[in-house]
Amino acid sequence: MSRRVVVLTDRTQVPDGRSLRDVLDAAADGGLTTVLLREVDLPDDERAEIADHARSRGLEVVAAHRPVPGCSGVHLPAGTALPDVAMRWGRSCHDRADLARAAADGAWWATLSPYTVTASKPGYGPPLPVSAFAQPPLPVFALGGITPENAAAARSAGAWGVAVMGAVMRAADPAAVVAALLAAAG
């Protein structure tokens, strides 16, 4: 993942009257370059169609949980086996021990969550101490409750970048939110 902001998809959070593709289009218009395609409940062919659309908008696509043809990597849940395909991969982590395991296993990046309270997963937490993000053993994206208002603080705490879902998926103006995140996260 090449930029300091990555957006995770969740079509269930997209407001009525818009589609996930609409949000991806707006996010690309706002300057987003990397999307982490979740939608793990969908069949692979439907995920591939979403990925194709995102790539048509110039977005690098990383697939969650399992590879999708044409994606640049795969992002695995914490504690799962290493991918059996030759591609870049990352892992969801929830503490420093998870980060150490991901780095030792050869992950290229990790998400570390929750950074703060998150509306996307009510009751998930508690938020990690800021020290959890200091000097990680691999590039870490702070995840969980990230907004344009706290993205710079997450970077200052030691996160390489920020991973955002709800703030973009639920936004009235996803392009503006992405632009603000990019400005805040550097």
N, C-alpha and C positions, 0 to 999 in steps of 0.2 A: 504494500500500500504506500503510495508515493506522497500523499498529502497529509497534512496534520488534522484533517477533518474527514471522517468516514460516516456515512449515514446508513443505519440498519433499517431494512424495510419491515413494515408490519401493516398490511393492508387493512387489518381490522381497526386501526386507529385513524384511517383516512376519513375525513368528514363526508357525509352524504353529498351526492352531487359531483364528487370527484372520484377518480380511480387512482390506483397506485401508479399507473403510467403517467397520469397528470402530475402527480407529486414528483416523480422522477424527472419529468420534463422541466418542471419549475426549478428543481434542485440543480439540474445541469445549467439552466439559465442563470442561476445564482452563483455559479462558479465551482460547483462540486465536481470532483474528478473521480471519486471512488465510492462505490456503494457495496454494502454487504447484504446480499440477497438472502433473506431468511425464508419465509413462506414455506417452511419445511413440511407443512401438512399437504402441500400440493404435489401432484404427480410430477415426475422429472420433466416430462415434455412441457408442462405449463410453466415450470420454473425456467426452463430453457427459453421459452417465448418471452418471458419477462426480462431475462438476461439479454437476449437479442435486442429487445427494445432499448434497454439501458445502454448497451454498446453502440446502438445506432445514434445515440445522443452524446457519444464520446466518453461515456463513463467506463472506468475499469470496474469489473464485477468480480467480487469474491463471493463464493457460495458458502452458505452455512451448512454445517453437518455432513454434507456429502457433495462430491464434485458435480458440477454442471458443465457440459461441453462448452468450450470457449471461454470459461472463466479463468482468471489469472491465479486463483488460489482457492483454498478451502479453509474455513474457520470451524474448529472443532469444539464441542462442549468440553468442559473440565473433566478430566479423568477418562476420556475416551482413548481408544487405541490410535496409534499413528496411522495416517492415511496410507493406503497401499498403491497410491499413484505418485508419480514423480511431478510434484508441483509445490509451489510455495504454500505454506500453511501457518495458521495461527491457532491460538486456543483461548477460550474463555477461562479467566482465572478469577478467584475470589479471595486470595490472600497471597502473602509473600512465598509460602511454600509451593503453591500452584505455579507462581511465576518461575521459581527455581526449577521445578520439574519441566515446565514448558521449554525453558532455555536449554536444559540438559538434553531434552529430547530432540532439539533442533528446530524449534518453532522460529519463524521469522519475526513474529509479533505476537502480542497478546492484548486482550481487553482485560481490564481490572475493574471489578464492580462489587458493590455500588459506590460510586463517588459520593453521591448524596441521595437524599430521598427522591424517589422517582414515581411519577404518576403512571408510568407504563406498567409498573409492577408494585402496586400498593402493598405495604407491609413487608416488602423485600428489604433486607438490611440486617443489622443497622449499617449506616454508612461506614466505610473504612476510614481509619485515621489518615490524615494527610501524609503522615510518614510512610504509609504503605506504597506511595507513589515515588518516593525518593530513591534515586540511583537504582532503577530496576535493571535486571540482568539482560534485558532485551527491550526493543521498542514496545512501549505500552500505551494503549489508548484508554483514557479514563472513560468509563461508561456508567450511566445511571444518573438521571437527573441533570444532565449537561444542557446548558442553555448558553446563549450569547453572553449572559451576565456572569457566568462562572467559568467559562472556558479558559480564560487567561489564568485564573487561579489554579485550575487543574494543571495547566502547563507549567506554571511556576512551582507547583508541588513536585514536579519531576516527570509527569506524563509526556511522552513524545508527541501525543496528539489526543484528540477527543473523538469519541464515538457517540453518535446521537441517533435516537429513534423518535421518541414522542414529540420532541420540540419541533421536528420537521414534519413528521407524518400528520400531526394534528394542526399544523399552522394554517392560518388564513392565507398567508403569503409565504410559501416554502422558499421561494427564491430570496426573499429579504432575510429570512432566518439563516439560510446557508451563507449568504454574503456577510452577515453579522458574525456568524461563527468563524468564518475564514479570517475576518479582520481581528477577532479576539484571540484566536488560537495561533495566529502567525503563519 
